[in-house]
Amino acid sequence: MTRRWGRHGGIYLLGYLFLLPAAAVYLVFVLYPLARSVQLSLTDWDGARPVATFVGLANYARLLHDGLFWRALGHNFVWVGLGSAVALTLSLLLALLVWNKPQGFTVFRTVYFMPQILPAVIVGIVWSWIYHPTFGILNRGLDALGLHTWAKGWLGDPGTALYAVLAASIWATVGLAFVLFSAALQGVDTELLDAAQVDGANTWQRVRHVLVPQLANAVTLVAVLLLVHGFQAFDHVWIMTRGGPDDSTQLLATYTYQKAFMDNEVGYGSTLSLVLTAICLATAVITVRARERERA
Amino acid sequence: MATTTTTRPARTRLARRPRRSPARLGWQLGRYAVLLAFLLVFLLPFVWIWSSALKSNAEINADPFGLPSSLRWHNVVEAWTTGRFGSYVGNSLLYCAFVVPGVTVLSCLAGYALGMLRLPGERVIFTAFLLGIMIPFQSIMIPQYYLVRDLDLLGTYWGVIVPSIALGLAFGIFVMRAFFRGLPPEIADAARIDGASEWRVFHLIMLPLARPGLTTLVVFQFMTTWNMLLIPLLYGQDENLRPISTGIMFFIGEYSVDRSLIAAGVSLSTVPIIVVYLLFQRHFVRGISAGALR
């Protein structure tokens, strides 16, 4: 080790100097808070008192009996399951339609991708307008089609609010999945498809048995991406419904925020945030596995 | 496309081969019908809001898709001044001006150290940074809020800037390390043999080679900073500190009935960024896709 240091001392010193500023900021503002949230989750701190009382695993026990936590988790699963399925299908369909880069490909890609660059606040406002009970275009469109009995306050009805916000969120993210699939399709071996056609396979058979297997890795990656984003979902819900009405759109992330910063239950909020952390780390491990399979 | 004909007949084989033109025509029509329908789905909401910005409230309520009877630029002016949009845009620019270079410089330095120099202990250090990519902001926001408060940074520009830099570092270092790893180390060795100092090797030889990675990082970090919601919501709780995202949230709370003013505000905050996007479209698509697939 010392001989290595002797030979490379200058380089190593420079290397650690290069690392120092990033490591310092990261240590103080990311790693320390992460460790501290574990500590906070074992207390009943309210954010104001000078000392926090240690309560052991009481917050975790409370989690098991907190109906709202389980409801929020259930909403997260609906969000992830339904949202990912719709976004995957739509983006793959659109990517297939522009596979050979038809006339206007750049225009389509530019427009489909556009919601990605906008703040979630804007997406939330635009969709709140679309869903507005009286002047929203959704209800007006239904009116025009003679379906005025279907019209309702989409975000104000506990039965539809979650799906309405989810639809807005899908609208905002599908362009990203589309771009990723478009890129993956450029790497597909078209000669295999030609061969299948020569062998008499019809379009559906070629998609199902030749194309999809070649895209398996891309599908996995996009699915995991949607999964991670789905569990972290916060912005669109927060802007459009704040978790309401009647907690019908409460997700893990919004519930955590509400407990920690509005109900001043910092200890319990930290416990909730650790559940979210655990889920995200688990999905990250799945991603790494998928990557490794891709490389293999 | 002509160049591809030698190796591959054409790009797609999914479409039926053009045996008979009616089938091909039908396929083309159907395909464009779907593509254009989705084009409208993504475009119409914006057209609606932008046109509403130039209408009166009565016009918006009467006919959502009608053209404005006269162009009311007054709405836009009022949103900029009374609605304080000028200040919001200014703050967003200010945050970007500090956070984007901050993340970029620190990530380049650390990414170079981890990607090129083979330091003892680099695996442990890199794994610690990787952790930051895997966890969402909500994992650390509660203790971070109290940290920012205890440092007396709550309600200051630095209170928004420093945590934003910290949160951008994990991804920045990930990108830059991967980029430096991909560069041939022989180039650096050759320069060393010629007597260049380590610092010169870094900033005159290796850094320029990493420029594509740098562009990706800058675009991604710019978008993240411009769009950030929770950080200013938590740490910038002062009306003078609001960037566009939280600014527009409060604006809506205040002027909820004045739809043309809201539409004007939304237009003011979307049109500039969309113009930038249209100009640098390729970089945006690449940067954001890379950020998503981290």
Interface residues (C-beta under 8 A of the other chain):
Chain A: M1 R4 G10 I11 Y12 L14 G15 Y16 F18 L19 P21 A22 A23 V25 Y26 V28 F29 V30 L31 Y32 P33 L34 R36 S37 L40 G47 L93 L94 L96 L97 V98 W99 N100 K101 P102 G104 T106 V107 F108 R109 T110 V111 Y112 F113 M114 P115 Q116 I117 L118 P119 A120 V121 I122 I125 V126 W127 W129 I130 T134 F135 I137 R140 W171 G175 L176 V179 L180 A183 T190 E191 L193 D194 Q197 T203 R206 V207 L211 L221 L225 F231 Q232 F234 D235 W238 I239 A253 T256 Y257 A260 F261 V266 G269 S270 S273 L274 L276 T277 C280 L281 A284
Chain B: R8 P9 A10 R11 T12 R13 L14 A15 R16 R17 R31 Y32 V34 L35 F38 L39 V41 F42 L43 P45 F46 W48 I49 I60 N61 P64 F65 L106 S107 L109 A110 Y112 A113 L114 L117 L119 P120 I125 A128 F129 L131 G132 I133 M134 I135 P136 F137 Q138 S139 I140 M141 I142 P143 Q144 Y145 Y146 L147 V162 P163 I165 A166 L167 L169 A170 I173 E198 W199 F202 M223 W226 N227 L229 L230 L234 I244 S245 T246 I248 M249 I252 R259 I262 V266 S269 T270 I273 I274 Y277 L278 Q281 F284 V285 I288 S289 A292 L293
